[in-house]
Amino acid sequence: MESPDTPSRGYAEVHVTAASPEVARRVAEVLRHCFAATEQRSYPAGAEGATRLELTVDTMRTAEPARSWLESSRSTGHTDRGLGQD
């Protein structure tokens, strides 16, 4: 039996904390481009305009870029490259 806080099989809860609502929305937009997702929910995340954004993504319904990445990561494992490195 799954706990009420655990998403259903094939779904993931995503929490983004960013310095501004615009940055959080841009991250959510990228996720929605790759996965089917619920409407985002946003909350204040501190004094100075920070935002916490939450959404649920369906990992079973992926768009082509995510599907390709997921399939290749399953077969080869992950790499330890830093962000922005090729």
C-alpha positions in Angstrom: 0.0 0.0 0.0 1.3 3.4 -1.0 1.4 6.3 1.5 -0.8 9.3 0.7 2.4 11.3 0.0 3.7 8.9 -2.6 2.6 9.5 -6.1 0.9 6.7 -8.1 3.1 4.4 -10.1 4.6 6.2 -13.1 4.1 9.7 -11.6 6.7 11.9 -9.9 6.1 15.0 -7.7 8.4 17.8 -8.7 9.2 20.7 -6.4 11.1 23.7 -7.7 12.4 26.5 -5.5 13.7 29.5 -7.4 14.6 33.1 -6.7 11.7 34.4 -8.8 8.4 33.1 -10.1 9.6 33.5 -13.7 12.5 31.2 -13.2 10.3 28.6 -11.6 7.8 28.8 -14.5 10.6 28.4 -17.0 11.7 25.1 -15.3 8.1 23.9 -15.2 7.7 24.7 -18.9 10.7 22.5 -19.8 9.3 19.7 -17.7 5.9 20.0 -19.4 7.7 19.9 -22.8 9.1 16.5 -21.9 6.4 15.0 -19.8 2.6 15.2 -19.4 2.1 17.3 -16.2 -0.6 18.7 -14.0 -1.1 22.4 -13.6 1.6 23.9 -11.4 0.9 25.2 -7.9 3.1 28.0 -6.6 3.8 29.3 -3.1 6.0 32.0 -1.6 9.4 30.6 -0.5 10.9 33.3 1.6 11.3 37.0 1.9 12.7 38.6 -1.3 10.2 37.1 -3.8 11.4 33.5 -4.0 8.9 30.9 -5.2 8.2 27.3 -4.6 6.5 25.5 -7.5 5.0 22.0 -7.4 3.7 19.9 -10.2 3.1 16.2 -10.9 4.6 14.6 -14.0 3.5 11.5 -15.8 6.7 9.6 -16.5 4.8 7.0 -18.6 3.7 9.7 -21.2 7.0 11.3 -22.3 7.7 13.4 -25.3 10.5 12.4 -27.7 13.4 14.3 -26.0 12.7 12.8 -22.6 12.1 9.3 -24.1 15.4 9.3 -25.9 17.2 10.5 -22.7 15.5 8.0 -20.5 16.2 5.1 -22.8 19.9 6.0 -23.2 20.4 6.6 -19.5 18.9 3.1 -18.7 21.2 1.4 -21.1 24.5 3.2 -20.3 24.0 4.5 -16.8 24.6 8.1 -15.9 27.8 10.2 -16.3 29.5 12.4 -13.8 29.8 15.3 -16.2 29.0 18.7 -14.8 26.2 20.9 -16.1 26.9 22.6 -19.4 29.7 20.2 -20.3 29.6 18.0 -23.5 
